[in-house]
């Protein structure tokens, strides 16, 4: 079978690593099918390279029912194209359910204005980094499910299967309201506290995707461009950063995808459909069932 696309550009924004993990899985899967792939991480103020491609694969985590602002700026800075297609993949901790179903609308609209034909959009679910992790074994299962879901999407794309979702009307309102949370994120990031454990290594400034952190007199200093990704809080090598306000949004035990992937839960033979989860995680269970009802333990 001849692939519908041969040159694919993958562009992604990632905070705590879930979207980066998905993007690299896409690259691996597409290249194994004979595609030529380039991959680019979207960060604030980055240099943009627009290599020749016939499909743009854009990935981003859901922030306040939308894409992060850096993604919108990246799209707006793109050169206009002709006869190029695009697929938009969002990543969330709760699934493609209310209030997240309109999270791709604005990015699709911007890409269309640049001349892209957006022929596919979908949600990938990764373990939530917000307030609380899903109950075991859901986080582990989501990591296990990622390659399977990526394979399904790449098979669709290369077979020229076209899928467009239809957001709920109420979620379009949530998307508009989410802009207020974005403004709140700017204030929240300004309030991050540096404790005495800081070694002045500069890791946080180097890895902040929004460019919100600079080193001033050897110490991290926070501006008003925070995207609420929580990467600096969770990933600081010295655990020296703490939220100044709304501490409840940070998972107390921390967040590390590698650690989650290495933790083998008990009851590994229970089918996904039989797992008992609360209402909050029904979207995650539905997603896992769409990938497959069994899992490897």
ZAMARGU-4260 file (C-alpha; in steps of 0.2 Angstrom, whole numbers, plus 5000, padded with zeros to 4 digits):
<rodrens>
0) 5000/5000/5000 | 5006/5017/4995 | 5006/5030/5010 | 4995/5045/5007 | 5009/5056/5014
5) 5028/5054/5013 | 5035/5070/5021 | 5028/5074/5038 | 5032/5088/5050 | 5028/5084/5068
10) 5027/5100/5079 | 5023/5099/5098 | 5022/5109/5114 | 5026/5099/5130 | 5027/5104/5148
15) 5029/5088/5159 | 5033/5076/5145 | 5017/5068/5140 | 5015/5077/5123 | 5034/5074/5120
20) 5032/5056/5123 | 5017/5055/5111 | 5026/5065/5098 | 5042/5054/5098 | 5031/5039/5097
25) 5023/5046/5081 | 5040/5049/5074 | 5045/5031/5077 | 5029/5024/5070 | 5029/5035/5055
30) 5047/5032/5051 | 5045/5013/5053 | 5032/5015/5039 | 5044/5023/5027 | 5039/5041/5030
35) 5052/5055/5031 | 5049/5065/5047 | 5055/5081/5055 | 5051/5085/5073 | 5051/5102/5081
40) 5047/5107/5099 | 5037/5123/5101 | 5043/5135/5114 | 5041/5153/5116 | 5053/5164/5106
45) 5060/5149/5096 | 5067/5149/5079 | 5054/5142/5067 | 5060/5131/5052 | 5047/5127/5039
50) 5053/5112/5030 | 5044/5105/5015 | 5030/5093/5020 | 5014/5087/5014 | 5007/5084/5031
55) 5009/5094/5047 | 5005/5084/5063 | 5002/5096/5077 | 5002/5090/5096 | 4999/5100/5111
60) 4992/5097/5129 | 4975/5105/5134 | 4978/5121/5144 | 4962/5129/5150 | 4951/5120/5137
65) 4963/5127/5123 | 4980/5125/5116 | 4994/5134/5125 | 4997/5152/5119 | 5014/5147/5112
70) 5005/5135/5100 | 4994/5149/5093 | 5009/5161/5091 | 5019/5147/5082 | 5004/5144/5070
75) 5002/5163/5067 | 5021/5164/5063 | 5020/5150/5049 | 5021/5155/5031 | 5005/5152/5021
80) 5005/5135/5012 | 4996/5127/4997 | 4990/5109/4995 | 4996/5104/5013 | 4986/5094/5025
85) 4986/5095/5044 | 4981/5084/5059 | 4978/5091/5076 | 4981/5080/5091 | 4977/5086/5109
90) 4983/5078/5124 | 4973/5078/5141 | 4972/5069/5157 | 4953/5067/5157 | 4949/5062/5139
95) 4938/5069/5125 | 4923/5073/5135 | 4915/5089/5142 | 4923/5102/5145 | 4938/5098/5133
100) 4929/5094/5116 | 4932/5111/5109 | 4950/5112/5114 | 4956/5110/5096 | 4944/5123/5088
105) 4955/5138/5088 | 4971/5129/5082 | 4961/5121/5068 | 4954/5138/5063 | 4972/5146/5063
110) 4979/5132/5053 | 4965/5134/5040 | 4969/5153/5039 | 4987/5148/5034 | 4981/5137/5020
115) 4981/5120/5028 | 4967/5107/5026 | 4964/5100/5043 | 4959/5083/5039 | 4960/5074/5056
120) 4959/5078/5074 | 4959/5068/5090 | 4962/5067/5108 | 4976/5056/5116 | 4975/5053/5135
125) 4990/5053/5146 | 4991/5053/5165 | 4984/5069/5173 | 4997/5081/5181 | 4984/5092/5189
130) 4978/5090/5207 | 4978/5071/5208 | 4983/5056/5198 | 4970/5044/5191 | 4968/5029/5202
135) 4979/5014/5199 | 4980/5006/5187 | 4974/5020/5175 | 4991/5030/5174 | 5001/5014/5170
140) 4988/5008/5157 | 4988/5025/5148 | 5007/5023/5146 | 5004/5006/5140 | 4991/5011/5128
145) 5000/5025/5119 | 5009/5015/5106 | 4993/5007/5101 | 4983/5023/5100 | 4998/5031/5090
150) 4998/5016/5078 | 4979/5018/5075 | 4981/5036/5071 | 4996/5034/5059 | 4987/5020/5050
155) 4972/5031/5048 | 4983/5046/5042 | 4993/5035/5030 | 4977/5027/5023 | 4970/5044/5020
160) 4956/5041/5033 | 4948/5058/5037 | 4941/5061/5054 | 4934/5078/5061 | 4926/5079/5078
165) 4911/5089/5082 | 4913/5099/5099 | 4899/5101/5111 | 4892/5119/5110 | 4894/5121/5129
170) 4912/5117/5127 | 4915/5132/5115 | 4909/5142/5129 | 4921/5134/5141 | 4935/5137/5128
175) 4931/5156/5129 | 4931/5155/5148 | 4947/5146/5148 | 4956/5162/5143 | 4953/5169/5160
180) 4962/5154/5167 | 4977/5158/5155 | 4978/5175/5163 | 4977/5167/5180 | 4992/5156/5175
185) 5002/5171/5171 | 4999/5177/5189 | 5002/5160/5196 | 5019/5158/5188 | 5024/5175/5195
190) 5021/5169/5212 | 5032/5153/5212 | 5044/5152/5227 | 5062/5147/5227 | 5067/5138/5242
195) 5084/5136/5251 | 5087/5119/5242 | 5090/5129/5225 | 5107/5125/5218 | 5107/5138/5205
200) 5109/5125/5191 | 5098/5134/5179 | 5088/5119/5174 | 5071/5127/5176 | 5076/5142/5165
205) 5083/5131/5152 | 5068/5119/5151 | 5053/5132/5153 | 5043/5130/5137 | 5035/5148/5139
210) 5052/5157/5142 | 5045/5163/5159 | 5061/5159/5169 | 5077/5168/5168 | 5092/5167/5180
215) 5095/5183/5189 | 5110/5185/5200 | 5111/5166/5200 | 5093/5163/5205 | 5077/5159/5195
220) 5066/5174/5192 | 5049/5172/5186 | 5039/5183/5174 | 5021/5184/5168 | 5022/5172/5153
225) 5018/5156/5163 | 5008/5143/5154 | 5003/5133/5169 | 5012/5117/5163 | 5020/5114/5180
230) 5036/5107/5173 | 5047/5117/5184 | 5038/5112/5199 | 5039/5093/5196 | 5055/5092/5187
235) 5067/5103/5197 | 5082/5092/5201 | 5083/5099/5219 | 5064/5100/5221 | 5067/5118/5226
240) 5052/5126/5218 | 5035/5128/5226 | 5019/5136/5221 | 5015/5153/5230 | 4997/5151/5228
245) 4984/5137/5224 | 4995/5124/5230 | 4981/5111/5228 | 4984/5110/5210 | 5001/5102/5212
250) 5001/5083/5215 | 5009/5081/5232 | 5019/5065/5228 | 5026/5073/5212 | 5024/5068/5194
255) 5036/5058/5183 | 5030/5048/5168 | 5046/5037/5168 | 5041/5032/5186 | 5023/5029/5181
260) 5029/5018/5167 | 5040/5007/5178 | 5026/5004/5191 | 5018/4987/5188 | 5001/4988/5197
265) 4992/4973/5205 | 4977/4964/5198 | 4985/4965/5180 | 4972/4952/5173 | 4957/4963/5176
270) 4949/4969/5159 | 4948/4987/5157 | 4929/4986/5156 | 4928/4979/5173 | 4939/4992/5182
275) 4930/5002/5195 | 4933/5021/5192 | 4924/5036/5199 | 4914/5048/5188 | 4929/5059/5186
280) 4939/5046/5176 | 4925/5039/5165 | 4933/5048/5150 | 4949/5039/5154 | 4941/5022/5155
285) 4932/5025/5138 | 4948/5030/5130 | 4957/5014/5136 | 4942/5003/5130 | 4944/5011/5113
290) 4962/5006/5112 | 4958/4988/5118 | 4950/4980/5133 | 4965/4970/5138 | 4982/4975/5144
295) 4999/4968/5147 | 5005/4967/5165
</rodrens>
